[in-house]
Amino acid sequence: MRPPDVMILAAGFGTRMGALTADRPKPLIEVAGRPLLDHAIAAARDGGGRIAVNAHYRADQIAAHLAAHHPDVYLSDEQPRILDSGGGVKRALPQLRTSPIAGLNADAVWAGPGPLHPLTAAWDGARMGVLMLLVPRARAIGRQGGGDVAMDAEGRLTWDRTATGLVHTGAQLLDPALVAAHPGEVFSMLEIWQDQMDRGRLFGVVYPGRWADVGHPGGIAEAEAMLTDA
């Protein structure tokens, strides 16, 4: 399949980071000497096509970083209001021209193959509306809480928040028509996922490496240790 265009979600306020985001957006916090956003862009370039990044909180800093280091990456500046995950993707759809498109969160670090590769290898648009990249709870570094989903023998997903549930890494492939058809301007991707789960079109594939959640301060050191051990 054609390399999917990639949406990197980077517009959140980063409130779990506390004082670290008082003067900068979370995607510009450094892990192993590189901003989180650069980790995400590197993952997007490994097997992806065009890249879009959204921003809201301190968007000027993200704009300046992209202009200086990634001038080919499109910035979707969500002003005056933040659009949530689904609305953010919908706003950027004119820049995302493939089907499916890929999504990545800006607060994650990977140790192993590029996350887009297992997704594109497993994608089947005839059966799937969304394909999530998952890790077992034991390989979800820095994760707080339990899992997210359970997967049946065919790869279909249902919710499972227990300690045995698989963790959604934030990486996914999805049919952009699902987002385009949503009537709202501000909405969560959770609504798309639930609709596709109800229709039996929400699938998952397990990532063979390790993944770190850097959504909270403790995740920084844990992610750096994971990269050191990789």
C-alpha positions in Angstrom: 0.0 0.0 0.0 1.0 3.6 -0.5 2.8 5.1 2.6 0.0 6.7 4.7 0.0 10.4 5.4 0.4 11.0 9.2 -1.3 13.2 11.7 0.7 13.8 14.9 -1.5 15.0 17.8 0.4 17.7 19.7 -2.3 20.2 20.7 -2.9 19.1 24.4 -2.2 21.3 27.4 0.1 18.7 29.1 -1.4 19.3 32.5 0.0 16.0 33.9 3.5 17.3 33.3 3.0 20.0 35.9 5.7 22.7 36.1 7.5 21.2 33.0 4.8 22.7 30.7 4.5 26.1 32.5 6.6 27.7 29.8 6.6 25.2 26.9 4.2 22.7 25.3 4.6 19.1 26.1 5.8 18.1 22.6 8.9 20.2 23.1 10.0 18.5 26.4 13.2 16.6 25.7 13.7 12.8 26.0 17.2 11.5 25.4 18.3 14.9 24.1 15.5 15.3 21.5 12.1 16.9 21.8 9.2 14.5 22.0 7.9 16.0 18.8 11.1 15.1 17.0 10.7 11.5 18.2 7.2 11.4 16.7 8.3 13.0 13.4 11.1 10.4 13.1 8.5 7.7 13.6 6.2 9.3 11.0 9.0 9.5 8.4 9.8 5.8 8.8 7.2 4.4 6.5 4.9 7.4 6.3 4.1 10.1 3.7 3.1 13.7 4.3 3.1 14.8 7.9 0.7 17.2 9.7 1.0 18.3 13.3 -1.7 20.2 15.3 -1.0 22.7 18.0 -2.9 24.9 20.4 -1.2 25.5 23.7 1.9 27.6 23.0 1.4 26.9 19.4 3.9 29.6 18.5 6.8 27.5 20.0 5.8 24.5 18.0 5.5 26.6 14.8 9.0 28.0 15.4 10.4 24.5 16.0 8.9 23.1 12.8 10.0 26.1 10.8 13.6 25.7 12.0 13.9 21.9 11.9 11.0 20.4 9.9 9.9 23.0 7.3 8.1 20.3 5.2 5.7 19.4 8.1 2.3 21.1 7.9 1.1 22.9 11.1 -2.6 22.9 11.9 -2.8 25.7 14.4 -6.0 25.2 16.4 -7.1 28.7 17.4 -9.0 30.1 19.1 -10.2 26.8 20.6 -8.7 23.3 20.8 -10.6 20.8 18.8 -9.9 17.5 20.7 -8.4 14.5 19.0 -11.1 13.8 16.4 -11.7 17.4 15.6 -8.0 18.0 15.2 -7.7 15.2 12.6 -10.8 16.5 10.8 -9.3 20.1 10.6 -6.1 18.7 9.0 -7.8 16.3 6.5 -7.1 18.6 3.5 -3.4 17.9 4.1 -3.9 14.1 4.6 -4.5 12.7 1.2 -4.2 9.0 1.5 -6.6 6.3 2.6 -6.0 5.1 5.2 -4.3 7.9 7.1 -2.0 7.2 10.2 -2.2 8.8 13.6 0.5 9.2 16.2 0.6 10.8 19.6 3.4 13.3 20.3 4.0 12.0 23.8 5.3 8.6 23.0 8.7 7.0 22.4 9.4 3.7 20.6 12.1 1.0 21.0 11.9 -1.3 18.1 10.7 -1.1 14.5 8.9 2.0 13.3 5.3 1.9 14.5 3.9 2.4 11.0 5.3 -0.8 9.6 3.3 -3.4 11.6 0.2 -1.2 11.0 0.6 -1.0 7.2 1.4 -4.7 7.0 -1.8 -5.7 8.8 -4.2 -3.2 7.2 -7.3 -4.6 5.4 -9.6 -1.8 4.4 -12.4 -4.3 3.5 -12.7 -5.3 7.1 -11.3 -2.4 9.0 -12.2 1.1 9.7 -9.6 1.6 12.4 -6.5 -0.4 13.2 -4.8 0.3 16.6 -1.2 -0.5 17.4 -1.2 -2.3 20.8 1.4 -3.4 23.4 0.9 -5.8 26.3 0.8 -4.0 29.7 4.2 -5.4 30.6 5.8 -3.6 27.5 4.0 -0.3 28.1 6.8 1.6 29.8 5.6 4.5 32.1 2.0 3.5 31.7 -0.3 4.5 34.6 -3.3 2.3 35.2 -4.5 -0.8 33.4 -5.0 -1.7 29.8 -7.4 -0.5 27.2 -8.7 -3.3 25.0 -9.1 -7.0 24.5 -8.5 -8.6 21.1 -10.2 -11.7 19.8 -8.7 -14.4 17.5 -9.5 -12.3 14.4 -8.0 -9.1 15.8 -11.3 -7.4 16.7 -11.2 -5.2 19.7 -13.5 -4.6 22.7 -12.8 -2.5 25.8 -10.9 -4.0 28.7 -9.5 -1.6 31.3 -8.1 -4.4 33.5 -4.5 -5.2 34.2 -4.6 -7.9 31.5 -5.9 -5.6 28.8 -3.7 -4.5 25.9 -2.6 -0.9 25.8 -3.3 1.4 22.9 -0.1 3.2 22.0 -1.9 6.1 20.2 -0.6 4.8 16.8 -3.3 3.9 14.4 -4.5 3.6 10.8 -8.0 4.8 10.0 -10.3 5.5 7.1 -10.4 9.3 6.8 -14.0 9.2 5.6 -15.0 8.2 9.1 -13.6 11.5 10.4 -14.9 13.6 7.5 -18.4 12.3 8.0 -18.6 13.2 11.7 -20.9 16.2 12.1 -19.0 17.9 14.9 -16.1 20.4 14.9 -14.9 19.5 18.4 -15.0 15.7 19.2 -12.9 12.9 20.5 -11.5 10.0 18.5 -13.2 7.8 21.1 -16.5 8.5 19.3 -15.0 7.1 16.0 -13.5 4.1 17.9 -16.8 3.3 19.6 -18.7 3.4 16.3 -16.3 1.1 14.6 -16.2 -1.2 17.6 -20.0 -1.5 17.4 -19.8 -2.3 13.7 -17.0 -4.9 14.2 -14.5 -2.8 12.3 -12.2 -1.8 15.1 -9.1 -4.0 14.9 -5.7 -4.2 16.6 -2.2 -5.5 15.9 0.5 -6.0 18.6 3.7 -4.0 18.3 6.8 -6.3 18.6 9.0 -3.8 20.5 8.5 -1.6 23.5 6.6 1.7 23.9 6.9 4.5 26.5 4.1 6.8 27.6 5.7 10.2 28.3 2.5 11.9 29.3 3.7 12.5 32.9 7.0 13.6 34.5 8.1 10.1 35.6 7.8 8.8 32.0 10.8 10.9 30.9 13.4 8.9 32.9 11.6 5.6 32.1 11.6 6.3 28.4 15.3 7.2 28.5 16.1 4.0 30.3 14.1 2.1 27.7 16.1 3.7 24.9 19.4 3.0 26.7 18.5 -0.7 27.0 17.3 -1.0 23.4 
